[in-house]
């Protein structure tokens, strides 16, 4: 492409220096690394090894909100998100910029995520490809209502206009509210399988039960911020019945309920109708899109 870069890669990380040393050299665009208050010397090590990477250090762990910091710091019209254990395949970023140039109503592109050295198709990517509601004529591919942050490219202005990721949810499952608000603002979200992301999950991950609790907590909180009360109750009840970490997540959601209610804003009737269509399609056999892998 001519005229300077059109896309910036925003990476967030916390105490995963070795993962970064593997993934950072693979990005084919300017990189902004937002360090979530690492205690392992990540920021200084990256500056020394990769002087071309712009490093922003946060005083505390902001979770997914750190991506907002990187997006605001970017000076390109498009931002591709990546985690410290993921990277975009060769040519994917140039192609994403071309598609966003050509489709001005598209606010987000969701890429196809391949997991591990075996390059297994991520279940979320399979669900997005199913596209039970088809595709908007103004889109770049099938319509999607969910995405994985590390496999997404956003129109920077659209992402920032809906507030980016929020302090209530933080991580994981932070993508749902952003997807809902982009749709409600009139943007199209498209799945583009030719945009490939490689994700090699870091061994430095928390216990499964802890992650289950966070996913359940954040699903309930997101519903509190945007969805009808029957959806809130349904999510809370389903996770309570699941027991274990999911039940713990429901209890954790109660502690954050005031913050979620403060940010509550109901979606438009148009979008709620489409979400009901999507839920009906999923009940008929399609896989859900609401549990991305982070």
LUMVEX-575404 format. One record per residue: x negated, z, y negated of N, C-alpha, C in turn; residue in one letter. Coordinates in steps of 0.2 Angstrom, whole numbers, plus 5000, padded with zeros to 4 digits. Example, Ala and Ser with C-alpha at 12.3 -4.5 7.8 and 13.67 -1.06 7.14 Angstrom:
BEGIN
493450395028493850395022493450395016a/493650355011493250365005493650395000s/
***
This chain:
BEGIN
499650005006500050005000499650004994x/499849974988499449974982499750024977x/499450034972499650074966499550154968x/499150174972499050244974499450264979x/499350324982499750354987500450364985x/500950354990501650364989501850424993x/501450454997501650515001501150565002x/501350625002500850685003501050725009x/500550745013500750785018500650855016x/501150895017501150965016501151005022x/500651045023500551085029500551155027x/500951195031500851275030500551305037x/500251355035499851395041499751465039x/499651505045499451575044499051595050x/498451605049497951635054497951585060x/497951515059497851475064497251425062x/496651445060496151405058495951355063x/495851375069495651325074496151265075x/496851285075497251225075497251175069x/497051205063497051165057496451115058x/495851145061495251105062495351045066x/495851055071496050995075496550945072x/497050975068497550925065497350895059x/497050935054496950905047496650835047x/496050825051495750765051496150705053x/496750715056497150665058497650635053x/497750665048498250645043498050585039x/498450535038498250475034498450475027x/498550535024498750535017498450595014x/498550605007498250665004498650725007x/498250785008498550845011498550895006x/499050935006499151005003499251055008x/498751095009498851155014499051215010x/499651245012499851305009499751365014x/499251405012499051465017499551525016x/499851545021500351605021499951665022x/499551685017499151745017498751765023x/498451715026498051725032497451775031x/497351805036496851855036496151835040x/496151775042495651755046495151705043x/495151705036494751665032494951585032x/495551575034495751505034495651465028x/495851495022495751455016495051435015x/494651485015493951465013493651415018x/493751425025493551385030493751315029x/494351305027494651235026494351205020x/494251245015493951215009493251185010x/492851225014492151205016492151145020x/492551145025492551095030492951025028x/493451035024493850975022493950985014x/493450965010493450965003494050925000x/494250875004494750825001495450865002x/495550915005496150945006496250995000x/496850994997497051044992497351104995x/497051164994497251224997497551274992x/498151294994498451334989498551404993x/498351454991498351524994498951564992x/499351594996499951634994499751704995x/499951754991499751824992500151854997x/500751825000501151855005501351795010x/501551815016501851765020502551745018x/502651685015503251665013503651625018x/503351615024503751585029503851505027x/504351475029504551405027504551395020x/504651445016504651435009504051415006x/503451425010502851395008502851325007x/503251285011503351215010503551195003x/503951235000504251224993503651214988x/503151264989502551274985502151204986x/502051184992501751124993502051064990x/502751054991503151004988503150994981x/503151054977503151054970502451034968x/501851054972501251034970501050964971x/501450924975501350854977501550814970x/501150764970501350714964501550644966x/501750644973502050584975502750584976x/503150524977503850534977504050554984x/503650554989503850574996503350624998x/503650665003503250725006503350725013x/502850725017502950725024502750795026x/503150835030502950905032502550895039x/502150945039501750955046501551025047x/501551045053501351115054500551115056x/500251165057499551165058499451145065x/499951135070499851115076500151045077x/500251005072500650945072500250895068x/500350825069500150775065500550715066x/500550675061500850605061500450555064x/500750515068500350455072500150405067x/499550375069499350315064499850265062x/499850255055500350205053501050235051x/501250295054501850325053502050345045x/501550365042501650385035501750325030x/501350275031501450215027502150185029x/502350185035503050155037503550195034x/503450265034504050305031504050295023x/503550285020503550265013503950205012x/503750155016504150085015504850095016x/505050135021505750145023506150175017x/505850225014506150265008506150225002x/505650175001505650134996506250084996x/506350065003506950015004507650045005x/507650105005508350135006508450195001x/508650174995508650224990509150284991x/509550274995510050334997509850385002x/509250365005509050405011508650465008x/508850525009508450585007507950615012x/508050595018507650625023507550575029x/506950575032506850535038506650585043x/506950585049506750625055506350585060x/505750605061505350565066505450585073x/505150545078505150565085504550605087x/504750665090504150715091503950705099x/503350705100503050705106502650765107x/502750805113502450865113501950865118x/501350895116500850915121500450845123x/499850855126499450805129499850755133x/500350775136500850735141501250695136x/501350705130501750665125502450665128x/502750725130503450735132503850725126x/504450695127504950685121505250755120x/505250775114505550835112506250835113x/506650885116507350885117507750875110x/507450895105507850885098507850805097x/507250775098507250705096507750665101x/507750685107508250655111508950665109x/509150725106509750735103509950695097x/509450685093509450645087509650575088x/509250545094509350475095510050465098x/510350515101511050505104511550485098x/511450505092511850495086512550485087x/512950535089513650525091514050505085x/513850505079514250485074514050415071x/513550385074513350325072512850325066x/512850275062512350275056512650245050x/512550275044512750255038512450185036x/512850135033512550065032511950075027x/511950125023511350135018510750175021x/510850195028510350225031509750185034x/509250215036508650185039508650195047x/509250225049509350235056509950275058x/510050295064510650345065510650405061x/511250425059511350485055511150545059x/510850595056510750655059510950715054x/511050765058511350825054510850885055x/510250875059509750925060509150885060x/508550925060507950895060507450955061x/506850935063506250985064505850975058x/505651025054505251015048504650985049x/504250995054503650965055503650895058x/504250865058504350795060504850765055x/504750785049505250755043504850735037x/505050675034504850655028505450655023x/505250685017505850695012505650655006x/506250635003506150614996506050674992x/505550684988505350744985505850774980x/506150724976506650744971507250774974x/507450744980508050764983507950834986x/507350844990507250904993507250964988x/506850954982506851004977507451014974x/507950964973508550974970509051024974x/508951024980509351064984509051134986x/508451144982508151214983507651214988x/507551164992507051174997507251225003x/506751255006506951305011507051375007x/507351425010507551475007507351545009x/507351595005507051665007507451695012x/508151685013508551715017508351705025x/508251635026508151615033507451615035x/507051595030506251595031506051545037x/506151575043505851535049506051575055x/506251535060506351465061507051455060x/507251385061507951365060508051355053x/507551355048507651345041507951275039x/507851235044508051165042508851155041x/509251195045509951175045510251175038x/510151225034510451235027510251175023x/509551155023509351105019509651035021x/509751025028510150965030510850965027x/511151025028511851025025511951015018x/511451045014511451035007511250955005x/510850925008510650855007511250815008x/511650825014512250785015512750795010x/512850855008513350875003513250844996x/512550834995512350804988512450724989x/512650704994512750634995512150594998x/511650625000511050595003511150575010x/510850525013510850505020510250525023x/510350555029509750575033509750535040x/509150505041509150455046508550475051x/508750455058508250465063507850395064x/507250395064506850335064506350345070x/506450325076505950345082505350305081x/505250255077504550225076504050275072x/504350325069503950375065503750435070x/503150425073503050475078502550525076x/502750585078502450655077502150675083x/501550705083501250735089501250805088x/501550845092501550925091501250955098x/500750985096500351025102500451095100x/500951125103501151195101500551245102x/500451285096499851325096499951385101x/499351405105499451465109499551525105x/499451525099499551585095500251585092x/500751595097501451605096501651675098x/502251695095502451755096502851755103x/503051815105503451825112504151785111x/504351755117504951715117505551755115x/505651825117506151865115506251865107x/505651875104505651885097505851815093x/505651765096505851695093506651685094x/506851705100507551705101507951745096x/507751805094508051845090508051815083x/507551785081507451755074507951685074x/507951655079508351595079509151615079x/509351665082510051685082510151715075x/509751755073509851785066509951735061x/509451685061509551635056510151585056x/510351575063510951535063511551565060x/511551635061512151665059512051675051x/511451685048511451685041511551615038x/511351565041511451495038512251485038x/512551505043513351495043513651535037x/513351595036513651645031513551605024x/512951575023512851545017513251475015x/513551445021513851375020514451365024x/514551395029515151375034515751425033x/516351395036516951445036516751505040x/517151555039517051625042517151615050x/517651565052517651565059517051535063x/516651495059516051475062515551535062x/515551575057515051635057515251675063x/515851695064516151735069515951705076x/516051635077515851605083515151605085x/514751595080513951605081513751675083x/514051725079513851795080514151815087x/514751795089514951815096514551775101x/514451715101514051685106513351715107x/513051725102512351755102512351835105x/512951865103513051935106513151935113x/513551885116513651875123513051855127x/512551825123511951805126511451855128x/511551915124511151975125510451965124x/509952005125509252005124509051995117x/508651945116508351935109508951905105x/509351865108509951835103510351895101x/510551945105510952005102510552035097x/509952045098509552085093509552045086x/509551975087509551935081510251945077x/510751955080511451965077511352035073x/511052085076511052145072510552135066x/510052095067509552085062509852045056x/510352005058510751965052511152015048x/511352065051511752115047511352135041x/510752155042510352185037510152135031x/510252065033510152015027510751985025x/511352015027511951985025512051985018x/511852045014512052035007511651975003x/511051965005510651905002511051845004x/511251835010511551775012512251765008x/512651815007513251815004513151794996x/512651824994512451804987512351734986x/512151694991511951624991512551584994x/513051614995513651584999513951524994x/513951464997514351414994514651364999x/515251364999515551325004515451245004x/515351215009515251145009515851105007x/515851045006516451005004516850995010x/517450975009517950965014517750905018x/517450855015517150795018516650805023x/516150845021515650865026515850905031x/516350955030516550995035516950955040x/517350905038517650865043517150825047x/516550805045516050765049515750815054x/515650875051515350925056515850945062x/516550945060516950955066516950895071x/516850835068516850775072516150785077x/515650805074515050815077515050865083x/515450925081515550975086515950945092x/516450905090516850875096516450835100x/516050795097515650745101515150785105x/514850835103514350885107514750915113x/515350935112515750965117515950915122x/515950855120516050795125515450775129x/514850805127514350785131513650775128x/513650765121513050755117512650825117x/512050825116511650885115511650905108x/511650965107511650995100511050975096x/511150975089510550955085510351025081x/510551075082510451135078509951185080x/509551165085508951215087508351185087x/508051155081507451125081506851165083x/506351135086505751165088505251175082x/504951235081504551235075503851245078x/
***
